[in-house]
Amino acid sequence: MPDTPLHLGVLLDGAGRHPAAWREPGARPAELLTAGYWADLVAEAEHGLLDLVTIDDSLGLQSADPFAPDDRTDQVRGRLDASMLAARIAPLTAHVGILPTVVVTHTEPFHVSTTIATLDYVSSGRGGVQVRVAARPDDAALFGRRTIPTDRDALLRELFGEAGDAVEVIRRLWDSWEDDAIIRDAATGRFIDRERLHYIDFEGPHFSVRGPSITPRPPQGQPVVAALAHRAEPFALVGTSCDLGFVTPRDAADAHAVIGSIREAQAAAGREGETVHVWADLTVVLDDDPSAARDRLARLDATDPYTDDAGVFAGAPAELADLLDHLRTAGLSGFRLRPAVLPDDLRQITRGLVPELQRRGLFRTGYEASTLRGLLGLPRPADRYATAGSAR
Amino acid sequence: MSRRQMHLAAHFPGVNNTTVWSEPESGSQIEFSSFAHMARTAERAKFDFMFLAEGLRLREQNGAIYDLDVVGRPDNATILAAVAAVTEKLGIAATVSSTFNEPYEVARRFATLDHLSGGRAAWNVVTSWDTFTGENFRRGGYLAQGDRYLRAKQFLDTVMTLLDSWHGDEIVADKAGGEYLRNPDAGRFDVHVDQFDIRGRFSVPRGPQGRPVVLQAGDSDEGREFAASTADAIFTRHGSLEAGQAFYADVKRRLAAHGRTEDQLKILPATTFALGDTQAEAEERGHEIRRQQVSGQTALRFLEQVWNRDLSNLDPDGPLPDVDPLVVDADAPRVSQGRAADRMYRDPLATAREWRERAAVNNLSIRDLMTEVTSRQSFVGTPQAVAEEMERFVEQRASDGFILVPHITPTGLDEFADKVVPILQERGSFRADYTGTTLRDHLGLAPLDTHAKV
């Protein structure tokens, strides 16, 4: 194994990333709301020794228009709450990390923190979260408590600033119980040592949260926080607040520039010493026969033309391995692949790409750690409120 | 034999003094294995459902986090999603506040939980109002006490509107024809009421039960009326047979005015239990558990909750204090914060008078008295006697079943499941096996019309 093997995750969403995926012969479009469908997908990801799966989510109903709702009936519509789904799947797996997407606009950071802490408990240390913002007025209308500024730049500044605050609150709450806070001291009748519980007293423009959490510190201490980033504000969020950023570079040079922006933010936040992974997202259509893969993509696009925010790759697993090996030279530590069609392209990843990467010494041949932080090479962090055994 | 059938639910041990944590067999209140254990026990015993209360802020007393009881719990709905993975039939119920959530989120979570459990989800609707809890949330705390039921009712109605926005037949998923949804308006809703002004399309299609089973726990006149109009089951704390019968008759009587029949609302008092090979042994055990639940320190904290004063200098084995309770406005901060029971004693001076008389007559210490007054309904006896007594409550219309509250996590239900349930099954008062798949089936509630109102 080289010094720096690749990390691999997959994004799971409905019948697959491509809007025509649900019409493919192997697709199971009538089962998208069943636990069994998702259990099969996550088991497949674990079979392929992947680091993690992310489960996509949004507040409102899916739409082909990124800025407004639509009334199409020829694409998948309707989905489950990703956090609940992640918790439902967690006990059925043992190694793979599970990150639901959670919207931190409109929602309560307190609930997000305890939900992800709970996911970390039910997965024995494999939990995390991909935070995202909800920038659309029709998302705001689902809650009816806030109007959305019309100036898009001002809006994104506001929403990503708020997302940063939300992650700060979520993380402080995870630390608000020191690891040894539960003492069960029969002699004094105390279940906890309340000196080892901490108010977090966060105050910001959108919310104030007193704490402590209702949930003891989760197994990983700090579950993994990720975000998808396309521009300056989310690059800053990744560098300042996250363990893992998903980015969508056009090529290796672009990846290099994007990573630079993230590292700058990381340094500005005083996090130079911490590992912040940056992975590129890539939508994939795979087949042992590369022309069959390209034909399949052409067929999908003919049914329902699609452009992704990430690059779209169609070809053989070995060709994809070449591409990943090339892109990683820009400083990417891994990739989140978006299977265009589920379960087909997921199986191509786990049974085609993974063995290929293993042959090249670029991917693990067995799970080497029992927590997601462990798989990502992140130490279990000290509690920010613990004071090294001295007076608390 | 056609005995009246009872319903049984298990309350996962909570963060109050009912849960005894000092025993060697007391396990984790937070690890998933504890939840899985109790759920599997409840399912083995063919219980209707397992119930988890909600935590939004840690309790405090005298300005510090309360440390005598179990503290800390997971997010209840998230844990139940995981419990759904290790059970097949058991209903799963969570309390979720209508104050510190928005209807859209609550509808998403319960619709999702219903899908993920194959139709086993239940929601216990509560309304909190204190600024203390609100300090953890965006909306802050304050809801005037008088607005509680207005908000609760509008919240519940709005969640139901969201859940009913899908009828259950919209997803066609016709690969060949290219039609995924039958209806371009599936999920559309528009709600404009005092508390909520929301519109859009709901993202979770209709779950197997249509709506989760709705539980409530109000005891005031308003609370009973609310339950009679909307709930599928109601939690109560009415202990004695007579009190139970009075409550039962009162709530069931209210149903007709809402166009509902008596079998559409189940009345389920919470109860503890203590078993033994003989009656004397069971009583000895019950007494021992009560002494563990009400330590001297715990007795003083209880007294402080009524007195609204720091009484930590008192001797719990001594008499009640001479000083009177400190009476403050209903909404003012109190010595104890974050407990539903903080406002239970509406006239603390009268309570103090009554307790002093009781202590004088029976020569009770503070701890003795607190052990008595905080005692809740409990079935104490041999498994046979407990089974018969539970049947008597159900036969005589004091309840439709029970929420059992074990005092040990997570094994506290095992003995009941192994010893009492087989007797109930043998006697024909409790199901020998599940006959349906959804929680509505278990509770004997008719399936909802899949084409609910638009």
Boltz contact constraints between the chains, C-beta under 6 A:
constraints:
  - contact:
      token1: [A, 23]
      token2: [B, 175]
      max_distance: 6.0
  - contact:
      token1: [A, 29]
      token2: [B, 173]
      max_distance: 6.0
  - contact:
      token1: [A, 30]
      token2: [B, 173]
      max_distance: 6.0
  - contact:
      token1: [A, 33]
      token2: [B, 115]
      max_distance: 6.0
  - contact:
      token1: [A, 35]
      token2: [B, 116]
      max_distance: 6.0
  - contact:
      token1: [A, 60]
      token2: [B, 200]
      max_distance: 6.0
  - contact:
      token1: [A, 60]
      token2: [B, 203]
      max_distance: 6.0
  - contact:
      token1: [A, 61]
      token2: [B, 187]
      max_distance: 6.0
  - contact:
      token1: [A, 61]
      token2: [B, 201]
      max_distance: 6.0
  - contact:
      token1: [A, 61]
      token2: [B, 203]
      max_distance: 6.0
  - contact:
      token1: [A, 71]
      token2: [B, 184]
      max_distance: 6.0
  - contact:
      token1: [A, 73]
      token2: [B, 181]
      max_distance: 6.0
  - contact:
      token1: [A, 73]
      token2: [B, 184]
      max_distance: 6.0
  - contact:
      token1: [A, 74]
      token2: [B, 178]
      max_distance: 6.0
  - contact:
      token1: [A, 75]
      token2: [B, 180]
      max_distance: 6.0
  - contact:
      token1: [A, 76]
      token2: [B, 180]
      max_distance: 6.0
  - contact:
      token1: [A, 77]
      token2: [B, 181]
      max_distance: 6.0
  - contact:
      token1: [A, 78]
      token2: [B, 205]
      max_distance: 6.0
  - contact:
      token1: [A, 79]
      token2: [B, 203]
      max_distance: 6.0
  - contact:
      token1: [A, 80]
      token2: [B, 112]
      max_distance: 6.0
  - contact:
      token1: [A, 80]
      token2: [B, 115]
      max_distance: 6.0
  - contact:
      token1: [A, 81]
      token2: [B, 108]
      max_distance: 6.0
  - contact:
      token1: [A, 81]
      token2: [B, 109]
      max_distance: 6.0
  - contact:
      token1: [A, 81]
      token2: [B, 112]
      max_distance: 6.0
  - contact:
      token1: [A, 84]
      token2: [B, 81]
      max_distance: 6.0
  - contact:
      token1: [A, 84]
      token2: [B, 112]
      max_distance: 6.0
  - contact:
      token1: [A, 84]
      token2: [B, 113]
      max_distance: 6.0
  - contact:
      token1: [A, 87]
      token2: [B, 78]
      max_distance: 6.0
  - contact:
      token1: [A, 87]
      token2: [B, 81]
      max_distance: 6.0
  - contact:
      token1: [A, 87]
      token2: [B, 82]
      max_distance: 6.0
  - contact:
      token1: [A, 88]
      token2: [B, 81]
      max_distance: 6.0
  - contact:
      token1: [A, 88]
      token2: [B, 84]
      max_distance: 6.0
  - contact:
      token1: [A, 88]
      token2: [B, 85]
      max_distance: 6.0
  - contact:
      token1: [A, 88]
      token2: [B, 116]
      max_distance: 6.0
  - contact:
      token1: [A, 90]
      token2: [B, 82]
      max_distance: 6.0
  - contact:
      token1: [A, 91]
      token2: [B, 82]
      max_distance: 6.0
  - contact:
      token1: [A, 91]
      token2: [B, 85]
      max_distance: 6.0
  - contact:
      token1: [A, 91]
      token2: [B, 86]
      max_distance: 6.0
  - contact:
      token1: [A, 92]
      token2: [B, 85]
      max_distance: 6.0
  - contact:
      token1: [A, 108]
      token2: [B, 137]
      max_distance: 6.0
  - contact:
      token1: [A, 108]
      token2: [B, 138]
      max_distance: 6.0
  - contact:
      token1: [A, 110]
      token2: [B, 136]
      max_distance: 6.0
  - contact:
      token1: [A, 114]
      token2: [B, 75]
      max_distance: 6.0
  - contact:
      token1: [A, 115]
      token2: [B, 75]
      max_distance: 6.0
  - contact:
      token1: [A, 115]
      token2: [B, 78]
      max_distance: 6.0
  - contact:
      token1: [A, 118]
      token2: [B, 74]
      max_distance: 6.0
  - contact:
      token1: [A, 118]
      token2: [B, 75]
      max_distance: 6.0
  - contact:
      token1: [A, 118]
      token2: [B, 78]
      max_distance: 6.0
  - contact:
      token1: [A, 118]
      token2: [B, 79]
      max_distance: 6.0
  - contact:
      token1: [A, 121]
      token2: [B, 32]
      max_distance: 6.0
  - contact:
      token1: [A, 121]
      token2: [B, 74]
      max_distance: 6.0
  - contact:
      token1: [A, 122]
      token2: [B, 32]
      max_distance: 6.0
  - contact:
      token1: [A, 122]
      token2: [B, 82]
      max_distance: 6.0
  - contact:
      token1: [A, 138]
      token2: [B, 200]
      max_distance: 6.0
  - contact:
      token1: [A, 141]
      token2: [B, 199]
      max_distance: 6.0
  - contact:
      token1: [A, 141]
      token2: [B, 200]
      max_distance: 6.0
  - contact:
      token1: [A, 142]
      token2: [B, 104]
      max_distance: 6.0
  - contact:
      token1: [A, 142]
      token2: [B, 198]
      max_distance: 6.0
  - contact:
      token1: [A, 142]
      token2: [B, 200]
      max_distance: 6.0
  - contact:
      token1: [A, 143]
      token2: [B, 102]
      max_distance: 6.0
  - contact:
      token1: [A, 144]
      token2: [B, 197]
      max_distance: 6.0
  - contact:
      token1: [A, 144]
      token2: [B, 198]
      max_distance: 6.0
  - contact:
      token1: [A, 186]
      token2: [B, 22]
      max_distance: 6.0
  - contact:
      token1: [A, 189]
      token2: [B, 68]
      max_distance: 6.0
  - contact:
      token1: [A, 189]
      token2: [B, 295]
      max_distance: 6.0
  - contact:
      token1: [A, 189]
      token2: [B, 297]
      max_distance: 6.0
  - contact:
      token1: [A, 190]
      token2: [B, 67]
      max_distance: 6.0
  - contact:
      token1: [A, 191]
      token2: [B, 21]
      max_distance: 6.0
  - contact:
      token1: [A, 191]
      token2: [B, 67]
      max_distance: 6.0
  - contact:
      token1: [A, 191]
      token2: [B, 70]
      max_distance: 6.0
  - contact:
      token1: [A, 191]
      token2: [B, 71]
      max_distance: 6.0
  - contact:
      token1: [A, 192]
      token2: [B, 67]
      max_distance: 6.0
  - contact:
      token1: [A, 192]
      token2: [B, 71]
      max_distance: 6.0
  - contact:
      token1: [A, 194]
      token2: [B, 64]
      max_distance: 6.0
  - contact:
      token1: [A, 194]
      token2: [B, 65]
      max_distance: 6.0
  - contact:
      token1: [A, 194]
      token2: [B, 67]
      max_distance: 6.0
  - contact:
      token1: [A, 197]
      token2: [B, 65]
      max_distance: 6.0
  - contact:
      token1: [A, 207]
      token2: [B, 138]
      max_distance: 6.0
  - contact:
      token1: [A, 209]
      token2: [B, 136]
      max_distance: 6.0
  - contact:
      token1: [A, 210]
      token2: [B, 135]
      max_distance: 6.0
  - contact:
      token1: [A, 210]
      token2: [B, 136]
      max_distance: 6.0
  - contact:
      token1: [A, 214]
      token2: [B, 55]
      max_distance: 6.0
  - contact:
      token1: [A, 214]
      token2: [B, 73]
      max_distance: 6.0
  - contact:
      token1: [A, 215]
      token2: [B, 74]
      max_distance: 6.0
  - contact:
      token1: [A, 216]
      token2: [B, 30]
      max_distance: 6.0
  - contact:
      token1: [A, 216]
      token2: [B, 72]
      max_distance: 6.0
